[in-house]
């Protein structure tokens, strides 16, 4: 089994609304253990992308296409480590960071701006 926090399903943003509902999403988060490895503090684990409890706003539908564009720019830069899924120059720039709507490329000058 794969860890939930590393899964494409978790990182896609499709489940944030139910997952970040502390009480209402508790049963759903617990049910993930049938398919995924959950963190030790399950079912009330922290979001790997930093979403707080109660962050019910869904990720925009264009989030994946924006992510794909950003990832292509980072990959073309030559500093993107595909195996580690992060930038070699800016280790905090990860796949998760690239998905954030307000994210800005940490390079100077930035290679991509917020959407």
C-alpha positions in Angstrom: 0.0 0.0 0.0 1.1 3.6 -0.7 1.0 6.4 1.8 -2.1 8.6 1.3 -0.1 11.8 1.7 2.2 10.9 -1.2 -0.6 9.7 -3.4 -1.8 11.5 -6.6 -5.3 11.4 -5.2 -4.2 13.4 -2.1 -2.0 15.8 -4.0 -4.5 16.5 -6.8 -6.6 18.7 -4.5 -9.8 16.9 -5.5 -10.6 15.8 -1.9 -9.5 18.9 0.0 -13.1 19.9 0.8 -14.1 16.7 2.6 -10.6 16.0 3.9 -10.2 19.4 5.6 -13.6 19.2 7.3 -12.4 18.2 10.8 -15.6 16.5 12.0 -17.6 15.9 8.8 -14.6 14.3 7.0 -13.3 12.2 9.9 -15.1 9.0 8.8 -14.0 9.6 5.2 -10.3 10.1 6.2 -10.5 6.9 8.4 -11.9 4.9 5.4 -8.7 5.7 3.5 -6.9 3.1 5.6 -8.5 0.4 3.5 -6.4 1.4 0.5 -3.6 3.7 1.8 -1.1 3.9 4.7 -2.3 6.8 6.9 -0.2 9.0 9.2 0.2 7.9 12.8 -2.3 10.7 13.9 -5.1 9.5 11.6 -7.8 10.2 11.1 -7.1 13.8 12.1 -3.8 14.2 10.3 -2.3 17.5 9.0 -2.5 18.4 5.3 0.8 17.9 3.5 0.0 21.1 1.5 -0.7 23.2 4.5 -4.5 23.5 4.3 -6.0 24.3 7.7 -9.0 22.6 9.1 -12.1 24.2 7.7 -10.4 25.1 4.4 -13.5 24.1 2.4 -12.8 26.0 -0.8 -12.2 23.5 -3.5 -9.1 23.7 -5.6 -10.0 25.4 -9.0 -10.7 23.1 -11.8 -7.8 24.6 -13.8 -5.4 23.8 -11.0 -4.0 20.7 -12.7 -3.4 22.5 -16.0 -1.7 25.4 -14.2 0.3 22.8 -12.3 1.3 21.1 -15.5 2.4 24.4 -17.1 4.5 25.3 -14.0 6.1 21.9 -13.8 7.0 22.1 -17.5 8.7 25.5 -16.9 10.6 24.1 -13.9 11.6 21.0 -15.8 12.9 23.1 -18.7 15.0 25.1 -16.2 17.1 22.1 -15.7 17.0 22.2 -11.9 13.9 20.1 -11.4 14.7 16.8 -9.8 12.1 14.4 -11.1 13.0 11.6 -8.7 12.8 13.9 -5.6 9.9 16.0 -7.0 11.6 19.3 -6.0 13.8 22.0 -7.3 17.5 21.6 -6.7 18.1 25.3 -6.3 15.0 25.9 -4.1 14.3 22.7 -2.0 11.0 24.2 -0.7 9.7 24.4 -4.2 8.0 21.0 -4.4 5.1 19.5 -6.5 2.8 20.6 -3.7 4.0 24.2 -3.8 3.5 24.3 -7.6 -0.2 23.5 -7.1 -0.9 26.4 -4.8 -2.9 29.1 -6.6 -0.9 32.0 -5.1 2.5 30.4 -5.6 5.4 32.3 -7.2 8.5 30.8 -8.7 11.2 31.4 -6.0 13.9 32.1 -8.7 14.9 35.7 -9.5 13.4 36.8 -11.7 10.5 34.4 -11.3 9.9 32.0 -14.2 6.2 31.8 -13.4 3.8 34.0 -11.5 0.6 33.3 -9.5 -2.5 32.5 -11.3 
